[in-house]
Each structure stands twice: as C-alpha cells, then as structure tokens.
Amino acid sequence: MTSRTGFFILGGALLLVSLICIGEGVQLVATGKPLGIGMGLSAFVIPPIGVWFLRQTVRFGRASERLAKQLEAEGGLPVDELKRTGGGRIDRASADAVFARRKAEAEADPGDWRNFFRLAVAYADAGDTPRARKAMQHAIKLHGTTEPARSTA
C-alpha cells in the first residue's frame, strides 16, 4: 500500500468517525440532561482534533517530499548502500555503520538540512520511525530558516 492510498483510507476513516461523533453528540445534547449535554459537547471536539492531526501529517509529508526533490536535483539523495540478508532484511551491522556515518555528518555540520535529511533516512532504514520523524522535522525546520524566501509575485 502506498502512502497516498493509506492517506486516503485514513482520511475516509476520519470523515466517517467525525460524522458518527457529531451525530452522537447531537443525540446526547438533545437529551437535555447535564451529563448528556457535557458528553455531547465533548464529542464535537473530536473531529477538529482529528482534522488537525491529518493536516499536520499532510504538511509534514509535503515538506519532506519537497526536500527530497531538492536533494535529488542536487544529486545528494542517499543511495541504498545497505547489505541485505538472504531473506531481504537489512543487515544490522551495515545499518549501524551507515547510521554512524550519517550521525557524524549531521554533528559535523548541524546547520545543514541535507545532513539531517540523510540522518532521517538512516533512522528509517534502521526501523526507528520516531527518531526518523524527529530528524526529518529538524531538516524541514533548518531548510525553512536557511533557504531564501520564495517570491510571491
């Protein structure tokens, strides 16, 4: 499943859950009882939170994609140099070696978003998704502060 397919499935599920929450919220408020009204109003809060999370995910994905395209245009995308086992899994020692090199590059030049992008890829290859996301967020932040502003004209 591609990430776009997953996004649309998740977006559809969010829409369905939002409609259910709103419908249940309306019914609870209609009871006229204080507890029902309170729970009903609480149900109205869930859809905006879900939309906010979905929006943040889309923004992160688009920013990551923008960085990947720029790095590809510069010829700086990391190449897959990881060794694999006979079953196709990434060799742990190979992943550790690449990760150590990428981490050293990021520490040597902490102001370059490219190094943190490559570090994020190394984290992802090692299966450490939370750190991969954090490194990518740092790369996005650095890219936003080091690149010239786009012209709106």
C-alpha positions as CSV (number, residue, x, y, z in Angstrom):
1,M,0.0,0.0,0.0
2,T,1.4,3.4,-0.9
3,S,1.4,6.3,1.5
4,R,-1.1,8.1,-0.7
5,T,-3.5,5.2,-0.5
6,G,-3.0,5.0,3.2
7,F,-3.7,8.7,3.5
8,F,-7.0,8.5,1.6
9,I,-8.1,5.5,3.7
10,L,-7.2,7.4,6.9
11,G,-8.9,10.5,5.6
12,G,-12.1,8.5,4.8
13,A,-12.0,6.9,8.2
14,L,-11.6,10.3,9.8
15,L,-14.6,11.6,7.9
16,L,-16.7,8.6,9.0
17,V,-15.7,8.9,12.6
18,S,-16.3,12.6,12.5
19,L,-19.8,12.1,11.2
20,I,-20.5,9.5,13.9
21,C,-19.2,11.7,16.6
22,I,-21.3,14.7,15.5
23,G,-24.4,12.5,15.2
24,E,-23.9,11.0,18.7
25,G,-23.1,14.5,20.1
26,V,-26.3,15.9,18.7
27,Q,-28.3,13.0,20.2
28,L,-26.6,13.4,23.6
29,V,-27.2,17.2,23.7
30,A,-30.8,16.5,22.7
31,T,-31.4,14.5,25.9
32,G,-31.4,17.8,27.8
33,K,-29.6,16.2,30.8
34,P,-26.4,17.9,32.0
35,L,-24.3,14.8,31.7
36,G,-25.6,14.2,28.2
37,I,-25.0,17.8,27.2
38,G,-21.5,17.7,28.5
39,M,-20.7,14.4,26.7
40,G,-22.3,15.7,23.6
41,L,-20.3,18.8,23.5
42,S,-17.2,16.8,24.2
43,A,-18.0,14.7,21.1
44,F,-17.9,17.9,19.0
45,V,-14.2,18.4,20.0
46,I,-13.0,15.1,18.5
47,P,-13.4,15.9,14.7
48,P,-11.4,19.2,14.8
49,I,-8.6,17.4,16.7
50,G,-8.6,14.6,14.0
51,V,-8.5,17.2,11.2
52,W,-5.6,19.0,12.9
53,F,-3.6,15.8,13.1
54,L,-4.4,14.9,9.5
55,R,-3.4,18.4,8.4
56,Q,-0.1,18.2,10.3
57,T,0.7,14.8,8.7
58,V,0.0,16.2,5.2
59,R,2.2,19.3,5.9
60,F,5.0,17.0,7.1
61,G,4.7,14.8,4.0
62,R,4.7,17.6,1.6
63,A,7.6,19.3,3.2
64,S,9.6,16.0,3.3
65,E,8.8,15.5,-0.4
66,R,9.9,19.0,-1.2
67,L,13.2,18.4,0.5
68,A,13.7,15.1,-1.3
69,K,13.0,16.6,-4.7
70,Q,15.5,19.4,-4.0
71,L,18.1,17.0,-2.7
72,E,17.5,14.8,-5.8
73,A,18.0,17.8,-8.1
74,E,21.3,18.5,-6.3
75,G,22.4,14.9,-6.7
76,G,22.5,14.5,-2.9
77,L,19.9,11.8,-2.2
78,P,21.4,9.0,-0.1
79,V,22.0,5.8,-2.1
80,D,20.9,2.5,-0.7
81,E,24.2,1.0,0.4
82,L,22.8,-1.3,3.0
83,K,23.7,-5.0,2.8
84,R,20.8,-7.4,3.0
85,T,20.4,-10.9,4.3
86,G,19.3,-13.8,2.1
87,G,15.7,-13.1,3.1
88,G,16.0,-9.4,2.0
89,R,16.2,-7.9,5.5
90,I,18.6,-5.2,6.2
91,D,21.9,-6.4,7.8
92,R,22.1,-4.8,11.3
93,A,25.8,-4.2,11.2
94,S,25.5,-2.5,7.8
95,A,22.7,-0.3,9.0
96,D,24.7,0.6,12.1
97,A,27.7,1.6,10.0
98,V,25.7,3.8,7.7
99,F,23.8,5.3,10.7
100,A,27.1,6.1,12.5
101,R,28.4,7.9,9.4
102,R,25.2,9.9,8.9
103,K,25.1,10.9,12.5
104,A,28.7,12.1,12.4
105,E,27.9,14.1,9.2
106,A,25.0,15.8,11.0
107,E,27.1,16.5,14.1
108,A,29.9,17.9,12.0
109,D,27.6,20.4,10.2
110,P,24.5,20.9,12.4
111,G,23.2,23.8,10.3
112,D,22.8,21.8,7.0
113,W,19.4,20.4,6.5
114,R,20.7,17.9,4.0
115,N,22.7,16.0,6.6
116,F,19.6,15.7,8.8
117,F,17.5,14.5,5.9
118,R,20.1,11.8,5.3
119,L,20.1,11.0,9.0
120,A,16.3,10.7,8.9
121,V,16.7,8.1,6.1
122,A,19.2,6.2,8.1
123,Y,16.9,6.2,11.1
124,A,14.1,4.9,8.9
125,D,16.3,2.2,7.5
126,A,17.2,1.1,11.0
127,G,13.4,0.9,11.8
128,D,13.5,3.8,14.3
129,T,10.5,5.7,13.0
130,P,10.1,8.2,15.9
131,R,13.7,9.4,15.6
132,A,13.5,9.4,11.8
133,R,10.5,11.7,12.0
134,K,12.2,14.0,14.6
135,A,15.3,14.2,12.3
136,M,13.2,15.0,9.3
137,Q,11.3,17.7,11.2
138,H,14.6,19.2,12.2
139,A,15.7,19.1,8.5
140,I,12.4,20.8,7.5
141,K,13.0,23.5,10.1
142,L,16.6,24.1,9.0
143,H,15.5,24.2,5.4
144,G,12.9,26.9,6.2
145,T,15.5,29.0,8.0
146,T,18.4,28.6,5.6
147,E,16.7,28.9,2.2
148,P,15.8,32.2,0.7
149,A,12.2,33.2,0.8
150,R,10.1,32.4,-2.2
151,S,8.8,35.3,-4.3
152,T,5.1,35.7,-4.3
153,A,5.0,37.9,-7.4
